[in-house]
Amino acid sequence: MAHRTYDQLAAKLDFLRAAPPAIGSLELVVRRPVPGERDVLDEGVLDVELGLVGDGWLARARSRAIAEGRHFQSQITVMSSRMVGLLDDSVDEQALAGDQLYVDLDISQTNLPAGTRLAIGAEAVIEVSAKPHTGCAKFVRRFGDEAVAFVNSETGRELRLRGLNARIITGGTVRPGDKVTKL
């Protein structure tokens, strides 16, 4: 599929801004066992120490970040399912964005400032981190320069169109279709 242009994405800002502010849904759970591999899951387990069980997040953390506890600031990455849906129609291609949880919820900085907690399903709770989440070289290869320019634009950063970093407060099992509630 051809990459979307900046203008094509910008034309969908109203759709992106219309995401529910308080109660949304978990649309996709993706495990990244090793770099470049993605497993779309019917069910994932969030663990306060391990992150998404089976994900390679902890293996990629640097020793200094672990020693200082900073690695927990990016334990889980969350992206708007609306945004990733604009980048590609295929779930397998969407999973390549590199995030673990894809939600239909307003994840903007205004709606979810750092420290905001989200309940996912019946058990899990995550907390939004202040650490920014931006498009990397892999994101550019998969979705193009214009998509990265769009998600990293002033509006894109405010809406967190590339996503957000979070840490797990309470572990639990999560599944696509679960309710995501702003606490």
Buried (B, 14 or more C-beta within 10 A) or exposed (E): EEBBBBEBBBEBBEEBEEBBEEEBBBBBBBBBEEEEEBEEBEEBBBBBEBBBEBBBBBEEBEEEBEEEEBBBBBBBBBBBBBBBBBBBEEBEBBBBBBBBBBBBBBBBBEBBEBEBBBBBBEBBBBBBBEBBBEBEEEBBEBBBEBBBBBBBBEBBBEBBBBBBBBBBBBBBBBBBEBEBBBE
